[in-house]
Amino acid sequence: MSAGQATRMRILLVGAGGTLGRAVAAELGTRHHIIAAGRKSGHVRLELTDPASIRQAFAKAAPGPLDAVVCTAGEVAFAPMSTIHPAPIGESAYTLGLTNKLLGQVNLALAAREHLVDGGSITLTSGILSEVPVAGGSSASMADAALEGFVRAAAAELPRGIRINVVSPSILVESLEAFGAMFRGFEPVPAARAALAYSRSVEGIQTGQVFRVY
Ligand SMILES: NC(=O)c1ccc[n+]([C@@H]2O[C@H](COP(=O)([O-])OP(=O)(O)OC[C@H]3O[C@@H](n4cnc5c(N)ncnc54)[C@H](OP(=O)(O)O)[C@@H]3O)[C@@H](O)[C@H]2O)c1
């Protein structure tokens, strides 16, 4: 499908049951068919850290090609850097961010290529920590900035007019209770406002972009 067409799209939404994912499902679900995916919830079960599970999820989301793949999942560990010591991958405090939020979303994007229609789109999620550090957030900053670099490069190499963008939200209003103490002075954004950036990515024409919502 070409961008801008008012056709009902088939969208695989990974993380649809989460705080951000529910808002994205509400925004895009009014116009499109959402195939919800998550570890423990959704039409399709998927573990982002397991490439075989990603491939199986795409097989389950078929038959029928996908117009868009959106990811609002990805975990990182928060820890003061004074507690983090040199360690090999697998033992490092950075392992979760690297394997889950970063490589999980990268693997999802790589696998998506085979299942998207010509001109389809991929939308990943980073976060404000790619540009603005907070105490204990070095893993998130690393994963978020790497995702944004990946998206800029991948946009130039994706085949068949497939687009890719990443949405970088600030702390969500809905997450203030859990994480607000780490984000003093940050302007929180409602998840519904962040969801509009996913709409711009899926339903617009841009590629290789970081949609900052802050
Ligand atoms: N919340 C914020 O303020 C905020 C701000 C900026 C950026 N972000 C980023 O936005 C993303 C979503 O945040 P959130 O607050 O909405 O998280 P959340 O409420 O914890 O929801 C995460 C969702 O992703 C799924 N998920 C998590 N790990 C997964 C995995 N390894 N494989 C497959 N599915 C997985 C979960 O599925 P199950 O429930 O089935 O396990 C859940 O549906 C994260 O990358 C986060 O860093 C969040």
PDBQT file of the ligand as one rigid body, heavy atoms in Angstrom, charges set to zero:
ROOT
HETATM    1  N1  LIG A 301       6.627   4.381  29.905  1.00  0.00    +0.000 N 
HETATM    2  C1  LIG A 301       7.367   5.447  29.609  1.00  0.00    +0.000 C 
HETATM    3  O1  LIG A 301       7.310   6.502  30.278  1.00  0.00    +0.000 OA
HETATM    4  C2  LIG A 301       8.311   5.406  28.444  1.00  0.00    +0.000 A 
HETATM    5  C3  LIG A 301       8.937   6.575  28.009  1.00  0.00    +0.000 A 
HETATM    6  C4  LIG A 301       9.814   6.516  26.938  1.00  0.00    +0.000 A 
HETATM    7  C5  LIG A 301      10.069   5.304  26.311  1.00  0.00    +0.000 A 
HETATM    8  N2  LIG A 301       9.438   4.174  26.764  1.00  0.00    +0.000 N 
HETATM    9  C6  LIG A 301       9.727   2.912  26.101  1.00  0.00    +0.000 C 
HETATM   10  O2  LIG A 301       8.527   2.431  25.552  1.00  0.00    +0.000 OA
HETATM   11  C7  LIG A 301       8.511   1.000  25.577  1.00  0.00    +0.000 C 
HETATM   12  C8  LIG A 301       7.240   0.534  26.271  1.00  0.00    +0.000 C 
HETATM   13  O3  LIG A 301       7.188   1.081  27.570  1.00  0.00    +0.000 OA
HETATM   14  P1  LIG A 301       5.914   0.808  28.496  1.00  0.00    +0.000 P 
HETATM   15  O4  LIG A 301       6.048   1.692  29.674  1.00  0.00    +0.000 OA
HETATM   16  O5  LIG A 301       4.677   0.845  27.686  1.00  0.00    +0.000 OA
HETATM   17  O6  LIG A 301       6.205  -0.690  28.960  1.00  0.00    +0.000 OA
HETATM   18  P2  LIG A 301       5.193  -1.742  29.628  1.00  0.00    +0.000 P 
HETATM   19  O7  LIG A 301       3.987  -1.077  30.148  1.00  0.00    +0.000 OA
HETATM   20  O8  LIG A 301       6.036  -2.542  30.565  1.00  0.00    +0.000 OA
HETATM   21  O9  LIG A 301       4.738  -2.651  28.409  1.00  0.00    +0.000 OA
HETATM   22  C9  LIG A 301       5.664  -3.382  27.691  1.00  0.00    +0.000 C 
HETATM   23  C10 LIG A 301       4.927  -4.290  26.738  1.00  0.00    +0.000 C 
HETATM   24  O10 LIG A 301       5.904  -4.946  25.941  1.00  0.00    +0.000 OA
HETATM   25  C11 LIG A 301       5.804  -6.346  26.081  1.00  0.00    +0.000 C 
HETATM   26  N3  LIG A 301       7.166  -6.880  26.197  1.00  0.00    +0.000 N 
HETATM   27  C12 LIG A 301       8.118  -6.513  27.094  1.00  0.00    +0.000 A 
HETATM   28  N4  LIG A 301       9.244  -7.209  26.885  1.00  0.00    +0.000 NA
HETATM   29  C13 LIG A 301       8.978  -8.022  25.842  1.00  0.00    +0.000 A 
HETATM   30  C14 LIG A 301       9.728  -8.990  25.154  1.00  0.00    +0.000 A 
HETATM   31  N5  LIG A 301      10.983  -9.280  25.524  1.00  0.00    +0.000 N 
HETATM   32  N6  LIG A 301       9.170  -9.641  24.118  1.00  0.00    +0.000 NA
HETATM   33  C15 LIG A 301       7.901  -9.367  23.739  1.00  0.00    +0.000 A 
HETATM   34  N7  LIG A 301       7.127  -8.464  24.352  1.00  0.00    +0.000 NA
HETATM   35  C16 LIG A 301       7.663  -7.804  25.399  1.00  0.00    +0.000 A 
HETATM   36  C17 LIG A 301       4.990  -6.607  27.309  1.00  0.00    +0.000 C 
HETATM   37  O11 LIG A 301       4.262  -7.785  27.069  1.00  0.00    +0.000 OA
HETATM   38  P3  LIG A 301       3.714  -8.719  28.267  1.00  0.00    +0.000 P 
HETATM   39  O12 LIG A 301       2.926  -7.822  29.165  1.00  0.00    +0.000 OA
HETATM   40  O13 LIG A 301       2.916  -9.728  27.542  1.00  0.00    +0.000 OA
HETATM   41  O14 LIG A 301       4.948  -9.252  28.943  1.00  0.00    +0.000 OA
HETATM   42  C18 LIG A 301       4.093  -5.367  27.374  1.00  0.00    +0.000 C 
HETATM   43  O15 LIG A 301       2.941  -5.551  26.584  1.00  0.00    +0.000 OA
HETATM   44  C19 LIG A 301       9.806   0.583  26.266  1.00  0.00    +0.000 C 
HETATM   45  O16 LIG A 301      10.789   0.314  25.310  1.00  0.00    +0.000 OA
HETATM   46  C20 LIG A 301      10.191   1.824  27.050  1.00  0.00    +0.000 C 
HETATM   47  O17 LIG A 301      11.575   1.911  27.286  1.00  0.00    +0.000 OA
HETATM   48  C21 LIG A 301       8.561   4.195  27.795  1.00  0.00    +0.000 A 
ENDROOT
TORSDOF 0
